[in-house]
Amino acid sequence: MNNPHPQKKSIDTQNGKIFYWLDNSFPGRPCLVFLHGLSANHTTWLTTARALEKLQLNVLLLDLRGHGHSDKTKQRDLYRWPVFSQDLHNIICQENLTSLILIGYSFGGTIALDYAGRYPDSIAGLIIVSANYLNPLRYKRLSLLTWPAYGVLSFLAWLILWQKRKNYFYYDQDKTQSYWESTFIGLTTMPLSINFWMLAEYAKLNLTDAIGRINCPTLIIKSQHDLLLSSAETQDMALLIKNAAVLTLKKNTHFLASRHQDEITEIIINFLNQKGLI
């Protein structure tokens, strides 16, 4: 590998600049695409990406729109699932990346599902961690709360649109010590209105048709006790995706990729080897 770390790059889209980190040093080898969760940035996946680079694998890590160094324009329609997928597609096309393996966590995992459903023939493998494909309230038998919750989040986003900061804190996953610390810091990394808009998008989330088009080897990782992701949802997801398996870890958290990086990294490497993807 020529560079010790992925190179920081950016792309100008019609909806603002998106930053990403790329190491494409290994011709003919797969490219692993890492997508982080809400309120975080690409550093969520740095530990895993560095481990995989040692296996001579190319890696791409994004700061999703609204996060990290990427565009934070306060325009609600820029924070919908298709826009995030289009941002990723623009980068993949600009860099001419092939043999793609998507790895997404929480909000980023849902983007990975959406992208793989839109471009199924371009994806060689898919790993999602703590990610939903459907409004999670449906599996909690709380569907009646969907639109009240959507309304509250939308109102809160409108209420704080006035919020302006010259700079937002750049959250480094490797340097945070606890869940509550990272949660608090996460609220300082992006406009709160954008955070609320993105949470509200879950009310309309339904990727049933999209994931039915996914045909690559897929691993769905969840914890035993996740308030946002039920066992029933992951089992339904595995039935809808043609070649999927569920792995349940004995953890009591939604935050697997950010709190259990070494274990998740080992699981990813084992899956890629078992499926002959690397």
VOMILUM-705935 format. One line per field, with one value per residue (C-alpha): residue in three letters; x, y, z. Coordinates in nm, 4 decimals, always signed. Layout:
% VOMILUM-705935
resn: (ALA/...)
X: (X/...)
Y: (Y/...)
Z: (Z/...)
% end
This chain:
% VOMILUM-705935
resn: (MET/ASN/ASN/PRO/HIS/PRO/GLN/LYS/LYS/SER/ILE/ASP/THR/GLN/ASN/GLY/LYS/ILE/PHE/TYR/TRP/LEU/ASP/ASN/SER/PHE/PRO/GLY/ARG/PRO/CYS/LEU/VAL/PHE/LEU/HIS/GLY/LEU/SER/ALA/ASN/HIS/THR/THR/TRP/LEU/THR/THR/ALA/ARG/ALA/LEU/GLU/LYS/LEU/GLN/LEU/ASN/VAL/LEU/LEU/LEU/ASP/LEU/ARG/GLY/HIS/GLY/HIS/SER/ASP/LYS/THR/LYS/GLN/ARG/ASP/LEU/TYR/ARG/TRP/PRO/VAL/PHE/SER/GLN/ASP/LEU/HIS/ASN/ILE/ILE/CYS/GLN/GLU/ASN/LEU/THR/SER/LEU/ILE/LEU/ILE/GLY/TYR/SER/PHE/GLY/GLY/THR/ILE/ALA/LEU/ASP/TYR/ALA/GLY/ARG/TYR/PRO/ASP/SER/ILE/ALA/GLY/LEU/ILE/ILE/VAL/SER/ALA/ASN/TYR/LEU/ASN/PRO/LEU/ARG/TYR/LYS/ARG/LEU/SER/LEU/LEU/THR/TRP/PRO/ALA/TYR/GLY/VAL/LEU/SER/PHE/LEU/ALA/TRP/LEU/ILE/LEU/TRP/GLN/LYS/ARG/LYS/ASN/TYR/PHE/TYR/TYR/ASP/GLN/ASP/LYS/THR/GLN/SER/TYR/TRP/GLU/SER/THR/PHE/ILE/GLY/LEU/THR/THR/MET/PRO/LEU/SER/ILE/ASN/PHE/TRP/MET/LEU/ALA/GLU/TYR/ALA/LYS/LEU/ASN/LEU/THR/ASP/ALA/ILE/GLY/ARG/ILE/ASN/CYS/PRO/THR/LEU/ILE/ILE/LYS/SER/GLN/HIS/ASP/LEU/LEU/LEU/SER/SER/ALA/GLU/THR/GLN/ASP/MET/ALA/LEU/LEU/ILE/LYS/ASN/ALA/ALA/VAL/LEU/THR/LEU/LYS/LYS/ASN/THR/HIS/PHE/LEU/ALA/SER/ARG/HIS/GLN/ASP/GLU/ILE/THR/GLU/ILE/ILE/ILE/ASN/PHE/LEU/ASN/GLN/LYS/GLY/LEU/ILE)
X: (+0.0000/+0.1483/-0.0344/-0.0695/-0.4263/-0.7056/-0.6711/-0.9172/-1.1108/-1.4351/-1.6943/-1.9046/-2.2652/-2.5534/-2.6514/-2.3164/-1.9739/-1.9411/-1.6146/-1.4810/-1.1639/-1.0324/-0.7485/-0.7677/-0.4120/-0.4885/-0.5932/-0.8313/-0.9169/-1.2625/-1.3525/-1.5223/-1.7576/-1.8234/-2.1315/-2.1628/-2.4649/-2.6558/-2.4547/-2.1195/-1.8720/-1.6269/-1.4079/-1.6668/-1.5185/-1.1487/-1.0358/-1.2099/-1.0950/-0.7306/-0.7523/-0.8962/-0.6358/-0.3765/-0.5514/-0.4874/-0.8464/-0.9477/-1.1589/-1.3959/-1.5327/-1.7831/-1.8860/-2.2554/-2.4386/-2.5056/-2.2143/-1.8424/-1.6875/-1.9720/-2.2388/-2.4829/-2.7297/-3.0536/-3.2900/-3.5098/-3.5376/-3.1585/-3.1795/-3.3907/-3.2749/-3.2491/-3.0261/-2.7781/-2.7723/-2.7153/-2.4233/-2.2642/-2.3323/-2.1695/-1.8517/-1.8422/-1.8812/-1.6231/-1.3652/-1.4659/-1.4933/-1.5944/-1.6306/-1.8157/-1.8894/-2.1178/-2.0837/-2.3374/-2.4163/-2.7544/-2.8650/-2.5777/-2.6946/-3.0336/-2.8615/-2.6648/-2.9904/-3.1424/-2.8336/-2.8053/-3.1720/-3.1189/-2.7979/-2.8102/-2.5834/-2.2994/-2.2795/-2.0691/-2.1492/-2.3475/-2.3016/-2.5405/-2.5117/-2.8037/-2.9999/-3.3724/-3.5473/-3.8917/-4.0278/-3.9176/-4.2390/-4.4283/-4.2424/-4.3071/-4.6810/-4.6664/-4.7599/-5.0191/-4.7333/-4.5609/-4.7183/-4.7356/-4.3624/-4.3012/-4.4921/-4.3005/-3.9622/-4.0615/-4.1798/-3.8587/-3.6540/-3.8513/-3.8218/-3.4422/-3.3786/-3.2382/-2.9451/-2.6194/-2.2624/-1.9452/-1.7943/-1.9226/-1.7225/-1.5545/-1.6327/-1.3444/-1.4795/-1.1356/-1.1005/-1.4372/-1.4511/-1.8171/-2.1640/-2.2966/-1.9881/-2.0224/-2.3981/-2.3437/-2.0605/-2.2748/-2.5246/-2.2503/-2.1379/-2.4275/-2.7273/-2.9957/-3.2625/-3.0876/-3.0643/-3.4404/-3.5214/-3.3179/-3.4858/-3.8236/-3.7339/-3.7779/-4.1531/-4.1707/-3.9129/-4.0232/-3.7575/-3.9563/-3.9469/-3.5869/-3.4327/-3.6237/-3.3949/-3.0748/-2.9111/-2.5550/-2.4295/-2.5630/-2.4931/-2.7347/-2.5753/-2.7820/-2.7522/-2.9673/-3.1322/-3.1661/-3.4433/-3.4490/-3.4151/-3.6237/-3.5487/-3.8723/-3.7533/-3.4158/-3.5805/-3.8204/-3.5280/-3.3400/-3.6438/-3.6810/-3.3136/-3.2336/-2.9003/-2.8973/-2.8101/-2.8655/-2.6001/-2.7210/-2.4576/-2.5057/-2.4999/-2.7446/-2.6921/-2.7812/-2.4303/-2.2364/-2.0043/-1.9035/-1.8708/-1.7473/-1.5184/-1.2714/-1.5430/-1.7327/-1.4088/-1.3405/-1.6964/-1.6652/-1.3363/-1.4742/-1.7857/-1.5855/-1.3597/-1.6476/-1.8262/-1.5106/-1.5387/-1.1732)
Y: (+0.0000/+0.3361/+0.5477/+0.4636/+0.5934/+0.6495/+0.9767/+1.2554/+1.3560/+1.5311/+1.5497/+1.8494/+1.7422/+1.9646/+1.9556/+2.0461/+1.8978/+1.5449/+1.4327/+1.0806/+0.8841/+0.6372/+0.3894/+0.2266/+0.0919/-0.2687/-0.3146/-0.6017/-0.6350/-0.5635/-0.2209/-0.2125/+0.0837/+0.1944/+0.3961/+0.5359/+0.6070/+0.9201/+1.2007/+1.0306/+1.0372/+0.8141/+0.7595/+0.5102/+0.2613/+0.3578/+0.0718/-0.1829/-0.0187/-0.0218/-0.3910/-0.4698/-0.2615/-0.4999/-0.7749/-0.5745/-0.4602/-0.1200/+0.0928/+0.3871/+0.5740/+0.8608/+1.1529/+1.1306/+1.4447/+1.6569/+1.4967/+1.5528/+1.7690/+1.7171/+1.9689/+2.0717/+2.2822/+2.3188/+2.1980/+1.9101/+1.7276/+1.6807/+1.4306/+1.1557/+0.8014/+0.8413/+1.1485/+0.9622/+0.6756/+0.9194/+1.0788/+0.7358/+0.6505/+0.9751/+0.8906/+0.5323/+0.6534/+0.9317/+0.6868/+0.4049/+0.1591/-0.2024/-0.5265/-0.3353/-0.4706/-0.2400/-0.2251/-0.0023/+0.0719/+0.1901/+0.4838/+0.3986/+0.0382/+0.1510/+0.3570/+0.0448/-0.1508/+0.1255/+0.1447/-0.2321/-0.2433/+0.0282/-0.1176/-0.4901/-0.5991/-0.3742/-0.5146/-0.8247/-0.8407/-0.6633/-0.6409/-0.4370/-0.3730/-0.2585/-0.1359/-0.1164/-0.1700/-0.0684/+0.1881/+0.0254/+0.1293/-0.1260/-0.4107/-0.2590/-0.2561/+0.1194/+0.2179/+0.4607/+0.6693/+0.7021/+1.0222/+1.1947/+1.1225/+1.2477/+1.5649/+1.6267/+1.5767/+1.8003/+2.0708/+2.0533/+2.0787/+2.3881/+2.5367/+2.5328/+2.6221/+2.9496/+2.7616/+2.8742/+2.7789/+2.8758/+2.5370/+2.1966/+1.9617/+1.6838/+1.3658/+1.1133/+0.7697/+0.6392/+0.8997/+0.8755/+0.6621/+0.5946/+0.5760/+0.8867/+1.0872/+0.9950/+1.0670/+1.4161/+1.4899/+1.3665/+1.6447/+1.9040/+1.7639/+1.8724/+2.1100/+1.9680/+2.0409/+1.8024/+1.5407/+1.5621/+1.5512/+1.2345/+1.0708/+1.1649/+0.9818/+0.6532/+0.7210/+0.6742/+0.3974/+0.0940/-0.0848/-0.4055/-0.3893/-0.2658/-0.5404/-0.8012/-0.7109/-0.7762/-1.1030/-1.0826/-1.2647/-1.0620/-1.0664/-0.8984/-0.8309/-0.7360/-0.7451/-0.9646/-0.6596/-0.3648/-0.1154/-0.0043/-0.3369/-0.6428/-1.0075/-1.0236/-0.7452/-0.9068/-1.2426/-1.0790/-0.8991/-1.2267/-1.3828/-1.0928/-1.0859/-1.3873/-1.4828/-1.3495/-1.4727/-1.3189/-1.3107/-1.2154/-1.1063/-1.1366/-0.7624/-0.5150/-0.2234/-0.0800/+0.0622/-0.2426/-0.0897/+0.2013/+0.0138/-0.3298/-0.2498/-0.5361/-0.8005/-0.6563/-0.6417/-1.0106/-1.1025/-0.9062/-1.0728/-1.4193/-1.3562/-1.2265/-1.5315/-1.7789/-1.6336/-1.6207/-1.2443/-1.1709)
Z: (+0.0000/-0.1000/+0.1596/+0.5311/+0.5321/+0.2798/+0.0905/+0.1658/-0.1464/-0.2388/-0.5119/-0.6134/-0.6603/-0.7663/-0.3983/-0.2414/-0.1749/-0.0324/+0.1290/+0.1251/+0.1986/-0.0571/-0.0795/-0.4225/-0.4221/-0.5133/-0.8788/-0.9385/-0.5700/-0.4209/-0.2846/+0.0546/+0.0959/+0.4553/+0.5569/+0.9096/+1.1286/+1.2264/+1.3939/+1.3250/+1.0351/+0.8501/+1.1610/+1.2891/+1.0427/+1.0428/+1.2679/+1.0458/+0.7219/+0.8306/+0.9205/+0.5777/+0.3962/+0.5430/+0.3452/+0.0265/-0.0058/-0.1384/+0.0959/+0.0560/+0.3583/+0.3353/+0.5476/+0.4647/+0.3602/+0.6715/+0.8583/+0.9107/+0.6391/+0.3901/+0.2902/+0.5630/+0.3657/+0.5640/+0.2944/+0.3981/+0.0655/+0.0593/+0.3451/+0.1939/+0.1212/-0.2603/-0.2225/-0.0021/-0.2527/-0.5384/-0.3517/-0.3159/-0.6806/-0.7947/-0.6027/-0.7303/-1.0890/-1.0499/-0.9117/-1.1499/-0.8601/-0.9197/-0.7204/-0.4509/-0.1045/+0.0944/+0.4735/+0.6480/+1.0107/+1.1447/+0.9222/+0.6874/+0.6763/+0.5524/+0.2824/+0.1863/+0.1508/-0.0600/-0.2829/-0.3267/-0.4254/-0.6875/-0.8322/-0.7480/-1.0331/-0.9147/-0.5604/-0.4882/-0.1172/+0.1533/+0.5306/+0.7404/+1.1127/+1.3330/+1.0301/+0.9508/+0.6182/+0.7464/+0.9901/+1.3205/+1.4979/+1.2876/+1.4549/+1.7973/+1.7243/+1.7629/+1.4077/+1.5417/+1.6804/+1.3431/+1.2214/+1.5620/+1.5980/+1.2435/+1.3254/+1.6474/+1.4807/+1.1894/+1.4287/+1.6321/+1.3126/+1.2082/+1.5568/+1.5518/+1.1889/+1.3212/+1.4758/+1.3175/+1.3953/+1.2151/+1.2888/+1.3916/+1.6095/+1.4113/+1.5999/+1.6099/+1.6981/+1.7983/+2.0736/+2.2505/+2.5612/+2.6325/+2.4804/+2.6556/+2.5661/+2.1994/+2.2081/+2.3489/+2.1081/+1.8200/+1.8835/+1.8265/+1.4914/+1.2708/+1.2657/+1.4942/+1.2334/+0.9919/+1.2664/+1.3272/+0.9542/+0.9165/+1.2149/+1.0685/+0.7442/+0.9297/+0.9433/+0.5650/+0.5440/+0.3430/+0.1378/+0.0915/-0.2882/-0.3016/-0.0906/-0.2878/-0.5790/-0.3818/-0.4840/-0.3497/-0.0372/+0.2553/+0.6281/+0.8690/+1.2089/+1.5131/+1.8893/+2.1095/+2.2654/+2.0290/+2.1011/+1.7367/+1.5549/+1.6393/+1.5653/+1.3660/+1.1356/+1.0697/+0.9973/+0.7518/+0.5920/+0.5500/+0.3824/+0.1391/+0.0382/-0.1772/-0.0216/+0.3339/+0.6819/+1.0251/+1.2971/+1.6457/+1.8968/+2.2712/+2.3270/+2.4790/+2.2447/+1.9069/+1.8753/+1.7605/+1.5010/+1.7229/+2.0540/+1.9416/+1.6497/+1.6884/+1.7073/+1.4113/+1.2111/+1.2765/+1.1768/+0.8524/+0.7586/+0.8338/+0.6239/+0.3287/+0.3424/+0.3786/+0.0762/-0.1347/-0.1728/-0.0936)
% end
